[in-house]
Amino acid sequence: MAIHPIEFRYGTPEMKQVFGEEHRFHCIIEAEIALAKAEGSLGMIPDEDAAVIAEKAQGASLQRSKEIEEEIHHDMMAVVRAVSEVCGPAGRWIHYGATSNDILDTATGLQIRDALDIIEIKLKNILSVLLKRAEETKHLVCIGRTHGQHGVPTTYGLRFAIWASEIGRHIERLSQIRPRVCVGQLTGAVGTQAALGEKGIEIQEQMMKFLNLSSVDVSNQIIQRDRYAEYFCFLANLATTLDKIGVEIRSLQRTEIGEVEEAFGSKQVGSSTMPHKRNPIKSEQVCGLARIIRSSVEPAFQNNTLWDERDLTNSSPERILFPEATILTDHILKTMVSVLEDLNLREDRIKQNLSMLHGINMAESIMIELTKKGMGRQEAHEVIREKSMEALTTGQPLSVLLSQTPEVTRFIQARDIEKLLSPESYIGTSVRQVERVIKKLESLYL
């Protein structure tokens, strides 16, 4: 019986596979094989037995491991016994010199590595989409808003470029955290490597080379959880960027604004009672699930504050945190890609909203020009502020009021006021900024 929505509603097959029982079991066995190979190569165990383990260990079954766990109530030792059974006499060396979390945490490092590989592909995909939309709309002028109120103009290209730049930083962060979170250890019961003798450090390093993981410099019985806290912070940060994009799309799709619209299928239903509805349900899902992903950060930090060389309070939360936060992050990444690819920009409404205030929102342009022509900046601000408030109150166009104001016409001729109030003439370097971002980031996904 399915209980968690991840089982039937959220998540991609590829990321679910990473955190499925079979793959986790495979990663544990992979770590045991690497341990045996490292010990064999350094003379800790017979090299021929290490070869047998490498050949036969993957023949162990998850089902058999579960049967053993029912009897002994220890998940790691159940795997050790299941693997030993299929390796014959060589099986006596399975898990030699290791403690449970040497293998379990190293297996987690393998899962994180696989998960980041999947997330990186999707990050590059969404970056590609954002840069394409930025290029397409770099000249599409729209109203800018601050505090929910109309400001001076901006462009849709600049909006997409800002989001792309943020995604670019997440790609950079991902590459930076890899060596710190894709990590394994072989330090023994309390971190001394006593069971491994003088070659403990070399065996650990060789084991991680076989697994293509970083190796801890020092640890106790477990990998220190500051590493995992950083991983969950990365997921939360990424989810928040997608949340931010979703919030903006939802805001711009409001009936009163109507500048953008999520794709809506010909047979799609928006409401069970209001047949006319076209709701931004994908963006809303992204925003909602981002809350769950962010909620993983607090327990991830708490998992680093354990008693002495370790206790077990981190284990149960992590069984939930790793699959849930990672699968949901991957899911909303995929969802937002589809939203952005098919996002409909309604240029008629964009133009309509741009001219809604009849030039009042362009007051800064006049103030700057007055200052250039000789009026003090603060005096210019006050003159234009008064006329802007009058225009808002009376509904008269700002251009008319300004052309009737001697303090203004003394510096700017009436015919030039209209030009200065044109939104298209007041987008600064936005096009160049977009082009610069595209040039900088396009190599990240090519």
URTA-V795948 format. One record per residue. N is the residue number from 1. RES is the residue in one small letter. SS is DSSP state (@ for helix, = for strand, . for the rest). Layout:
BEGIN
n,res,ss
N,RES,SS
N,RES,SS
END
This chain:
BEGIN
n,res,ss
1,m,.
2,a,.
3,i,.
4,h,.
5,p,@
6,i,@
7,e,@
8,f,.
9,r,.
10,y,.
11,g,.
12,t,.
13,p,@
14,e,@
15,m,@
16,k,@
17,q,@
18,v,@
19,f,.
20,g,.
21,e,@
22,e,@
23,h,@
24,r,@
25,f,@
26,h,@
27,c,@
28,i,@
29,i,@
30,e,@
31,a,@
32,e,@
33,i,@
34,a,@
35,l,@
36,a,@
37,k,@
38,a,@
39,e,@
40,g,@
41,s,@
42,l,.
43,g,.
44,m,.
45,i,.
46,p,.
47,d,@
48,e,@
49,d,@
50,a,@
51,a,@
52,v,@
53,i,@
54,a,@
55,e,@
56,k,@
57,a,@
58,q,@
59,g,@
60,a,.
61,s,.
62,l,@
63,q,@
64,r,@
65,s,@
66,k,@
67,e,@
68,i,@
69,e,@
70,e,@
71,e,@
72,i,@
73,h,.
74,h,.
75,d,@
76,m,@
77,m,@
78,a,@
79,v,@
80,v,@
81,r,@
82,a,@
83,v,@
84,s,@
85,e,@
86,v,@
87,c,.
88,g,@
89,p,@
90,a,@
91,g,@
92,r,@
93,w,@
94,i,.
95,h,.
96,y,.
97,g,.
98,a,.
99,t,.
100,s,@
101,n,@
102,d,@
103,i,@
104,l,@
105,d,@
106,t,@
107,a,@
108,t,@
109,g,@
110,l,@
111,q,@
112,i,@
113,r,@
114,d,@
115,a,@
116,l,@
117,d,@
118,i,@
119,i,@
120,e,@
121,i,@
122,k,@
123,l,@
124,k,@
125,n,@
126,i,@
127,l,@
128,s,@
129,v,@
130,l,@
131,l,@
132,k,@
133,r,@
134,a,@
135,e,@
136,e,@
137,t,.
138,k,.
139,h,.
140,l,.
141,v,=
142,c,=
143,i,=
144,g,=
145,r,=
146,t,=
147,h,.
148,g,.
149,q,=
150,h,=
151,g,=
152,v,=
153,p,=
154,t,=
155,t,=
156,y,@
157,g,@
158,l,@
159,r,@
160,f,@
161,a,@
162,i,@
163,w,@
164,a,@
165,s,@
166,e,@
167,i,@
168,g,@
169,r,@
170,h,@
171,i,@
172,e,@
173,r,@
174,l,@
175,s,@
176,q,@
177,i,@
178,r,@
179,p,@
180,r,@
181,v,@
182,c,.
183,v,=
184,g,=
185,q,.
186,l,.
187,t,.
188,g,.
189,a,.
190,v,.
191,g,.
192,t,.
193,q,.
194,a,@
195,a,@
196,l,@
197,g,@
198,e,@
199,k,@
200,g,@
201,i,@
202,e,@
203,i,@
204,q,@
205,e,@
206,q,@
207,m,@
208,m,@
209,k,@
210,f,@
211,l,@
212,n,.
213,l,.
214,s,=
215,s,=
216,v,.
217,d,.
218,v,.
219,s,.
220,n,.
221,q,.
222,i,.
223,i,.
224,q,.
225,r,.
226,d,@
227,r,@
228,y,@
229,a,@
230,e,@
231,y,@
232,f,@
233,c,@
234,f,@
235,l,@
236,a,@
237,n,@
238,l,@
239,a,@
240,t,@
241,t,@
242,l,@
243,d,@
244,k,@
245,i,@
246,g,@
247,v,@
248,e,@
249,i,@
250,r,@
251,s,@
252,l,@
253,q,.
254,r,.
255,t,.
256,e,.
257,i,.
258,g,.
259,e,.
260,v,=
261,e,=
262,e,.
263,a,.
264,f,.
265,g,.
266,s,.
267,k,.
268,q,.
269,v,.
270,g,.
271,s,.
272,s,.
273,t,.
274,m,.
275,p,.
276,h,.
277,k,.
278,r,.
279,n,.
280,p,.
281,i,@
282,k,@
283,s,@
284,e,@
285,q,@
286,v,@
287,c,@
288,g,@
289,l,@
290,a,@
291,r,@
292,i,@
293,i,@
294,r,@
295,s,.
296,s,@
297,v,@
298,e,@
299,p,@
300,a,@
301,f,@
302,q,@
303,n,.
304,n,.
305,t,.
306,l,.
307,w,.
308,d,.
309,e,.
310,r,.
311,d,.
312,l,.
313,t,@
314,n,@
315,s,@
316,s,@
317,p,@
318,e,@
319,r,@
320,i,@
321,l,@
322,f,@
323,p,@
324,e,@
325,a,@
326,t,@
327,i,@
328,l,@
329,t,@
330,d,@
331,h,@
332,i,@
333,l,@
334,k,@
335,t,@
336,m,@
337,v,@
338,s,@
339,v,@
340,l,@
341,e,@
342,d,@
343,l,.
344,n,=
345,l,=
346,r,.
347,e,@
348,d,@
349,r,@
350,i,@
351,k,@
352,q,@
353,n,@
354,l,@
355,s,.
356,m,.
357,l,.
358,h,.
359,g,.
360,i,@
361,n,@
362,m,@
363,a,@
364,e,@
365,s,@
366,i,@
367,m,@
368,i,@
369,e,@
370,l,@
371,t,@
372,k,@
373,k,@
374,g,.
375,m,.
376,g,.
377,r,@
378,q,@
379,e,@
380,a,@
381,h,@
382,e,@
383,v,@
384,i,@
385,r,@
386,e,@
387,k,@
388,s,@
389,m,@
390,e,@
391,a,@
392,l,@
393,t,@
394,t,@
395,g,.
396,q,.
397,p,.
398,l,@
399,s,@
400,v,@
401,l,@
402,l,@
403,s,@
404,q,.
405,t,.
406,p,@
407,e,@
408,v,@
409,t,@
410,r,.
411,f,.
412,i,.
413,q,.
414,a,@
415,r,@
416,d,@
417,i,@
418,e,@
419,k,@
420,l,@
421,l,.
422,s,.
423,p,@
424,e,@
425,s,@
426,y,.
427,i,.
428,g,.
429,t,.
430,s,@
431,v,@
432,r,@
433,q,@
434,v,@
435,e,@
436,r,@
437,v,@
438,i,@
439,k,@
440,k,@
441,l,@
442,e,@
443,s,@
444,l,@
445,y,.
446,l,.
END
